[in-house]
Amino acid sequence: MAIMLPKGVYLMRKFMLSALFVLALGAHSVLAFEIGGLGVFNFSSPSADSNGSSITSSSRLGFGFGGIINFSLLPSFGSVDLLDLEIGVFYLPRKYSQTSAGGTKTDFSASWLQFPLLVRLNPVPFLTLGAGGYFAFAMSDMNRDDTSVPFDQVGLGRTDLGLLASVGLRFPVAPTLNILAEGRYLIGLANLAKNSSDNFKFRDFQLLGGAVLHF
């Protein structure tokens, strides 16, 4: 008898297999790598509507943290890799507020684990540009006005998938150590709404900062 995997597990497996495939394609040219630890200020402002009527959303600040690994895909010039493949994992509180047509404001928040995968272009030593995608799943129930409720009770799914773009600055402080400051914009592609007549897609803006070691 066939075993049916939960949708979130299937999506995560597909995402990670894609990452491994990309790594395999570039493995022959990997000449260097980087590891880093970063803090993240996350601002979530979902795009949502119900039965065709738009729902007003406003962002709230959440602070998270995580790590990245960069694999060089082209030869290095000193401590600068022209092209990198980056895999990351981040713990992210996603917090936002929604206001109903009647003017009632409700605060929402949940803890998510996010896995970004992106290609970085470093045209000059201090500038880094990135583009790619992400997979994320909720680690907790939804907090609605300080009350914990299951995601099903707010009509949302627990897995998310989307695209991201980034621009950042690197500040060398040692031959193999850089300080990274970066902004990211993430566009959710997955409609998390359980009701087919509703729409809910995450939009996130992130500010990241931390240290990156070059090997």
Secondary structure, DSSP 8 states (H G I E B T S, - for coil): ------HHHHHHHHHHHHHHHHHHHHGGG---EEEEEEEEEEEE--EEEETTEEEEEEEEEEEEEEEEEEEESS-EETTEESEEEEEEEEEEEEEEEEE-TT--EEEEEEEEEEEEEEEEEEEETTEEEEEEEEEEEESS-EEETTEEE-GGGGTB-SEEEEEEEEEEEEEEEETTEEEEEEEEEEEE-S--BSSTTEEEE-EEEEEEEEEEEE-
